[in-house]
Amino acid sequence: MLIGGAPCLDFANTSSGRGTTLLQEHLRSYDLLLTWSEHAGLIARAERRRLARLATQRPRAAARVLRRALALREAIHAIGAALARDARPPAAALAVVNCEFATAMAQARLRPADGGFTLDWAAVPAALDSVLRPLVRSAAELLLAPLHARVKQCPGHGCGWIFLDLTKNGNRRWCEMEVCGTRNKIRRYRERRRKLNHGGSKKEDHR
């Protein structure tokens, strides 16, 4: 599900229920990382297949890249959560992003495009960690843009997903109103019913 408003935030949301018994890991393998990246439009199908074949030949290296990816994801999530609270991002999380950023930029190239220039890795041979490059670039672009002030964290129970609030009035609260917003309404309704029923029971006891 892509609700973050930026690729790096969508990536940060590939784990659910942090800090609760509802924790779910959606990137359990390098192949799932590739599948998600294609789904998010960060790599083409041909690139996914090429990297999948390379991962089959080098499973240990693919596992190391997956660990780096998960560390990057958690760092982005920690930074996003801090921004949502208007707090200083954790130094350790920023260090992880900076490390991956330096690695990615060492492979980046400028090339002419549409009367100007663009930054990409088109001329660089495919590598297992190339799947991390667009994610790091997205994180850097988000932190450098004024939009980072619009980063929010869903308050839904067991959610905590990060997203960009691009609404005109900046009043978006939930990752998805149909999911966390609706669950919250149901929870509040049940709580009100419980209190009413509990109050009614007390009145009966005093008769």
PEBEL-V596677 format. One record per run of one state. SS is the DSSP state (2 for helix, 1 for strand, 0 for the rest). FROM is the first residue (numbers start at 1). TO is the last residue. If there is no record, write none. Layout:
BEGIN
[[SS;FROM;TO] [SS;FROM;TO]]
END
This chain:
BEGIN
[[0;1;6] [2;7;12] [0;13;14] [1;15;16] [0;17;23] [1;24;25] [0;26;29] [2;30;39] [0;40;44] [2;45;57] [0;58;58] [2;59;84] [0;85;90] [2;91;105] [0;106;108] [1;109;113] [0;114;115] [1;116;120] [0;121;127] [2;128;144] [0;145;145] [2;146;150] [1;151;153] [0;154;161] [1;162;164] [0;165;176] [2;177;205] [0;206;207]]
END
